Amino acid sequence: MKITKAPPHSRRKPKYEPRLAPDRGDGERLTTSAMIASLDAEGRESVSAPFGHALAGLATSRPDIVGLSADLAKYTDLHVFAQAHPDRFYQMGMAEQLLFSAAAGLAREGFTPFATTYAVFASRRAYDFICMAIAEEALPVKIACALPGLISGYGPSHQATEDLAIFRGMPNLTIVDPCDATEIAQAVPAVAAHPGPVYLRLLRGKVPDVLSSYDYRFEIGKAKHLRHGKDVLFIASGFMTMRVLDAAERLQAEAIDCTVLHSPTIKPLDVTTIVEAARAAGKLVIVAENHSIIGGLGEAVASCLMRAGVSKPFRQIGLPDEFLDAGALPTLHDQYGLSVDRIVARTRAWLNEGSAS
């Protein structure tokens, strides 16, 4: 049999093209590891393993709390809990379906399990087990997952860009996307006290501390104003809240006044606060999230504003509806519009569009 090669012009392009890091301005190019989770500028205060320390501390007075991991305790900060309470820690191996089935069984026996893995593995590999074993029965299993959205440079296998879209449609499931170390520490006892299942998006390792300077208190189901302004309303969750706070400071220097509304609970959404803030907003409403523009906070806010009859210019800052590149996080965040520089530039451009019309 004769095999004919396809002509060069018809051959499929490689999936990933070589990509150069940005030039620093002196002719040198910055190169960093794909796993550097750089979520903040250098010099900002950070807290090491806030989830693990908060859970270990809470468990001293809550003997019902147990921790489970799918061979990722070190990478979800659950190792801190395991060291403090070794008799209440269960290493389930690389078997997410088993992890959540076991957590459901423990919950049925009166325990409050915190089951940890990466967000991609919980949302993609174990969805049906979470749905049938946990959510349908409204069991108090807490699903705490690291690397949500674009917090890994390892490419689509580790980038949970669609986890909110997957989980928002699951009945009985509360979804929380905390901003920083302060909010994670406050969210852990609130999540533990919540009677039903919760999906908690985790920041791990050294986590920036931002909200401690805002006299902030986390409450499930509540959005909170962090600053007020007359021109732009930012609604954000997760680490994108710290990014829009920085962007708002930069825009203030250009006489652009911004409100920042932090919405850490994606489900149930604080519709009342969001609608009131949008009605009072000036020229533009922008939702910023570390998630695909499909099915996350942006679409949730847009639908609630439409149902409430609020008509304001509306824009989204989020990840595109595509499989993302691998690489260093600072480069990827700039490439996909999550960096402070890109937020400032896009906000300025959108306001100019409105002025021109």
Secondary structure, 3 states (H helix, E strand, C coil): CCCCCCCHHHCCCCCCCCCCCCECCCCCECCCCCCCCCCCCCCCCEEECHHHHHHHHHHCCCCCEEEEECCCCCCCCCHHHHHHCHHHEEECCCCHHHHHHHHHHHHHCCCEEEEEEEHHHHHHHCHHHHHHHHHCCCCCCEEEEECECCCCCCCCCCCECCHHHHHHCCCCCEEECCCCHHHHHHHHHHHHHCCCCEEEEECCCEEECCHHHHCCCCCCCCCEEEECCCCEEEEECCCHHHHHHHHHHHHHCCCCCEEEEECCEEECCCHHHHHHHHHHCCCEEEEEEEEECCCCHHHHHHHHHHHCCCCCCEEEEEECCCCCCCCCHHHHHHHCCCCHHHHHHHHHHHHHHHHHC
